[in-house]
Amino acid sequence: MTPDLAALAHAAVEERLNLQPETVEQDLARLVLGLMEFLRQLMELQAIRRMEAGSLTAEEEERLGLTLMRAEAAIRDQAAAFGLAPEELSLDLGPLGRTV
């Protein structure tokens, strides 16, 4: 990585990941749960694509839908345990924008 790119990357990480000693547990929870929510959303999109392609049986669709709903609820429950609202789990992906 060139020095300019390294400096930009470092500045971007510092701006997006602002850990403070007083709130480190909540800050880390926000980061980890944000990543988990991002992965859950990706799995949901993949499930939708598979359903639209007709590559899932009705039972697989039901099981996958239930699993994704439970995963979403578990992530929200954990966020609430750390005093985080669901919208606080949004990640800044730089030029790609923010996760939902």
C-alpha positions as CSV (number, residue, x, y, z in Angstrom):
1,M,0.0,0.0,0.0
2,T,1.4,3.4,-0.9
3,P,1.9,6.0,1.9
4,D,-1.0,8.0,0.6
5,L,-3.4,5.1,0.5
6,A,-2.2,3.9,3.9
7,A,-2.8,7.3,5.4
8,L,-6.3,7.4,3.8
9,A,-7.1,3.9,5.1
10,H,-5.9,4.8,8.6
11,A,-8.0,8.0,8.6
12,A,-11.0,6.1,7.4
13,V,-10.7,3.5,10.1
14,E,-10.2,6.2,12.8
15,E,-13.3,8.0,11.6
16,R,-15.5,4.9,11.4
17,L,-14.1,3.0,14.4
18,N,-14.0,5.4,17.3
19,L,-13.3,3.3,20.4
20,Q,-13.3,5.1,23.7
21,P,-12.1,3.6,27.0
22,E,-15.4,4.5,28.7
23,T,-17.6,2.8,26.1
24,V,-15.3,0.1,24.7
25,E,-17.8,-2.7,25.4
26,Q,-20.7,-0.9,23.6
27,D,-18.4,0.2,20.8
28,L,-17.2,-3.3,20.2
29,A,-20.7,-4.7,20.4
30,R,-21.8,-2.1,17.8
31,L,-19.0,-3.2,15.5
32,V,-19.6,-7.0,15.9
33,L,-23.3,-6.8,15.8
34,G,-23.1,-4.5,12.7
35,L,-21.0,-7.1,11.0
36,M,-23.4,-9.8,12.0
37,E,-26.4,-7.8,10.7
38,F,-24.6,-7.1,7.4
39,L,-23.9,-10.9,7.0
40,R,-27.5,-11.7,7.8
41,Q,-28.7,-9.2,5.2
42,L,-26.4,-10.8,2.6
43,M,-27.8,-14.3,3.5
44,E,-31.3,-12.9,3.1
45,L,-30.5,-11.6,-0.3
46,Q,-29.0,-14.9,-1.3
47,A,-32.1,-16.7,0.0
48,I,-34.4,-14.4,-2.1
49,R,-32.3,-15.1,-5.2
50,R,-32.5,-18.9,-4.6
51,M,-36.3,-18.7,-4.0
52,E,-36.8,-16.7,-7.2
53,A,-34.6,-19.2,-9.1
54,G,-36.8,-22.0,-7.8
55,S,-33.8,-23.9,-6.3
56,L,-35.4,-24.3,-2.9
57,T,-38.2,-26.7,-1.8
58,A,-41.1,-25.3,0.1
59,E,-39.7,-26.8,3.3
60,E,-36.3,-25.3,2.7
61,E,-37.9,-21.9,2.1
62,E,-39.8,-22.2,5.3
63,R,-36.7,-23.3,7.3
64,L,-34.5,-20.6,5.8
65,G,-37.1,-17.9,6.4
66,L,-37.5,-19.0,10.1
67,T,-33.8,-19.1,10.6
68,L,-33.3,-15.6,9.2
69,M,-36.1,-14.2,11.3
70,R,-34.6,-15.7,14.4
71,A,-31.2,-14.4,13.5
72,E,-32.6,-10.9,13.1
73,A,-34.4,-11.1,16.5
74,A,-31.2,-12.4,18.2
75,I,-29.1,-9.6,16.8
76,R,-31.7,-7.0,17.9
77,D,-31.9,-8.6,21.3
78,Q,-28.1,-8.4,21.8
79,A,-28.1,-4.8,20.5
80,A,-30.8,-3.9,23.1
81,A,-28.7,-5.6,25.8
82,F,-25.9,-3.1,25.0
83,G,-28.3,-0.2,24.8
84,L,-28.0,0.0,21.0
85,A,-30.9,0.7,18.6
86,P,-31.1,-1.3,15.3
87,E,-30.2,1.8,13.3
88,E,-26.9,2.1,15.2
89,L,-25.7,-1.2,13.7
90,S,-25.4,0.4,10.3
91,L,-21.8,0.3,9.0
92,D,-20.1,2.9,6.9
93,L,-18.5,1.1,3.9
94,G,-16.8,4.2,2.6
95,P,-17.5,4.7,-1.2
96,L,-20.0,1.9,-1.1
97,G,-22.2,3.8,1.4
98,R,-23.8,2.6,4.6
99,T,-25.4,-0.7,5.3
100,V,-29.1,-0.6,6.0
